[in-house]
Amino acid sequence: MAGRFSIQPLGGPDRHDPWLRIGTVDIGTSALAAILSAIGLVAYSLAPSALLVLALSTTDVSHGMIWQLVTWPIPNYPSLWAAISIAMLWYFGLQLERTVGRFRMAFFLVAMTFVLGLLAVGLQALLFGTGTQLYGISEISLMVFLTFIAEHPHARFFFNIPAWVIGLVYVGISLLSFIAARDGLGLAVFVIGLVLVALLAKAIGLLDEVEWLPTLRLGRRTRAPRPARSTGSGGRRPGRKAGRTASGPKVVKGPWGSSTEKDQAEFDALLDKISATGMASLTPAEVRRLHALRDKLRGH
């Protein structure tokens, strides 16, 4: 029984491996961030004043407490919305992490936290003076949620509503709420933050189909490029003549096809399923198969 609930450090060379496993639960980057936020929620309820040193304050940052630029999501006021935000970060962050791996997901979360914090501090100091305070995971969680929607716009939510409709409604309501409250700082941080987070997501290998968004790649691509499809008649490559070749007799293509073509067909079928119903619709076995096919086709 003790073995089932042991903590096993993993973090193998595969970027899709979890950092560790608690019992039968794999703990990756998104799960660690959610657990840290949950700890912050409990700690805030026990000693709120002690957690305020982690919250973002323009006054504190101007006095050298620059760690607040990355620690502000940790303090969480106990509420139902905070619990929902933590669950959203775990679930939707995991879907993105399955695509880009734990290292790039860690970079995405840390960079997004720093960028949003720096943006709030900069705009507050530039336009409104000092005095603003920012804390809680909800802002990060919602940005992860919107990134998931941008990555899988045709995924289906409750009542079979497409993801892009949910995202459009949320963004529209958020803009109207900032305008109604005459919250210029909140509106500016939200709009500019959306653009910057989208750029970060594109940089780690997400949002590949958003062609109008500039691409700032971090190292090599994280997705397997699809091998070019044949465009000639009858499946032959352009520039090749049918019949006997110069080096020998005509090669007859059997009905079984090549292993690469079979792998490509299976890979395309999984991608079609993701496009239709979202990454969450894949079983764990299908996710592992998707990653294996992607790496195999890239190497080929």
ABEGO torsion letter per residue (X at the ends): XAAAABBBBBGBABAABBABBBEABBBBAAAAAAAAAAAAAAAAAABAAAAAAABBBAAAAAAGBAAAAAAAAABBBBBAAAAAAAAAAAAAAAAAAAAAEAAAAAAAAAAAAAAAAAAAAAAAAAAAEBGBBBBEAAAAAAAAAAAAAAABAABBBBGGBBAAAAAAAAAAAAAAAAAAAGBAAAAAAAAAAAAAAAAAAAAAGBGAABAABBBBBBEBBABBBBBBBBABBGGBBBGBBBEBBAAEBBBBBBAAEBAAAAAAAAAAAAAAAAAAAEAAABBAAAAAAAAAAAAAAAAX
